[in-house]
Amino acid sequence: MFEEFSLTPEWALSVRTLIALTLVSTVCSVIGCLVILRRMSFLADALAHSMLAGVVGGYLIMKLVFGVEASAPGMLLGALIAGFLTVATIGFITRVSRIKQDTAIGIMYTGIFALGGFFASYKPLSQHIQVDLYHFVVGSVLSVTDTDMWMLVGVTIIVLASVVFFFRQLKLTSFDPVMAAAIGIPVVALDYLLTACASLVVVSGVTIVGVVLVVALVITPAASAYLLQDRLHRMMWVAVLFGIVSSWIGYGLAAFAGVAPGPAIVIVNTAAFILTLTLSPRYGLIADWWRRRKTVPQIMTEDVLLVAFRAKPALATRQAMLEAIGGSAGQLRKTLKLLQDKRWLEPFDGRWQLTEEGNMEAQRLLRAHRLWETYLDQVGMPAERVHETAERLEHVHDESAVDYLDDKLGHPLVDPHGSEIPEDVQRLQSGEGIKLSFLREGYRVQVVRLLPCESRTSKITQGLVLSVGSRTDDHEHWRVCTEDQTWFDLDHKAADSVEVRVVGYLRPSS
């Protein structure tokens, strides 16, 4: 069939080989993208190793049951059955035991591979089995027959048609299987479909590069594409390009060096991956190094802010900042530039001072630090570890966690060292509603919302204007005053149930 393309026998061989490599590289790369997105790389390895048992079983069934020599379709069927049994066994072990999937894969693929080797070497049966184990391991692209070619064409059509037809469903189940199941997509059926396609691809690839190296043909081009593209359809196109070009170059290298094509193809694919890993503009090693070189660590910037805040009214010097962050002069220079670009810090007379925005950010950090110190002290952490631990926790950017901590501690005014805990300045200046419990003495507020609370006095109504007084001696009650100078106390729950908007600041100077 394929000889009609040739002018010479050597050219016929080359055309057949290149067509076979193109077909196998295409289907392996397409399925490989779905495999690595679903983290099924080890499963592909298991399928590849189970092929030996399937091929041996195909030989024995065709010879002993039907009395004929095994053909490519018979071996394909045996390999597919072995692949499905492997996947089903792995799934069963994972579901009914504590064994994780990776462990189950390691157990089953070696066991099934060994089973195939056992029957292939068992003398009463080995006479009926004609498996060239060397070619089975490293492949034999130069001996691809017309039957093999037609099998490759059929596998390519079936696999690509399945991926195209079910692309949206496969895409969704790969990225978010829970949502896919929630909207009615048959996730389990699609998993079986992908397993079937992967089995067909692995079987077809065994002829070209062998059972051991076919996994590389499935995984490596897709992994290279994964470093270059974030969209699945583009990733597949790039993976196919990587697979085909690497296969052709590997074949040419094998012809030039006089070595087996299978290992040469995989070596070129691996080299392409390493090159991509190094040079990828977004996820490559060089790009990552450059980003880290230009990036200023968050902790460093926040430490500089706190140094500037604590230096008031004196201005912070470079030396003081350098001693605080413990870094190099170059790191400090980048940090100061970043903070200046953010308009949090500005130079003044050879030193540095906080802007209004920088002052708010520094107070936010200091509030988090002292609340964490208070919490750690209350739970019994040794005093010598409280400050160090709080310094790490203060850099966690989760305002809801800090607010929860503040609320559960009863909105403390001072930390265990007697230092004042700053207010939530950012929320106060936002103009949005805030719980009365967050406020300190001196604020004039208007009630905007009331939540159900049994302990709250009926004197507080929506729209009422209140002045916030000092806490009681036990710090567990909030004193408020109406415009007619009526004073009353609110407990923590009652203060939490009153949402107010700040309309003035009347804190007396003392």
Secondary structure by P-SEA (a helix, b strand, c coil): ccccccccaaaaaaaaaaaaaaaaaaaaaaaaaaaaaacaaaaaaaaaaaaaaaaaaaaaaaaccccccccaaaaaaaaaaaaaaaaaaaaaaaacccccaaaaaaaaaaaaaaaaaaaaaccccccccccccccccccccccccaaaaaaaaaaaaaaaaaaaaaaaaaaaaaccaaaaaaaccaaaaaaaaaaaaaaaaaaaaccccccccccccccaaaaaaaaccccaaaaaaaaaaaaaaaaaaaaaaaaaacccaaaaaaaaaaaaaaaaaaccccccaaaaaaaaaacccaaaaaaaaaaaaaaccccccaaaaaaaacccaaaaaaaaaaaaaacccccccccccccaaaaaaaaaaaaaaaaaaaaaaaacccccaaaaaaaaacccccaaaaaaaaaaacccccccccbbbbcccccccccccccccccccbbbbbbccccccccccccccccbbbbbccccccccbbbbbccccccccccaaaaaabbbbbcccccccc
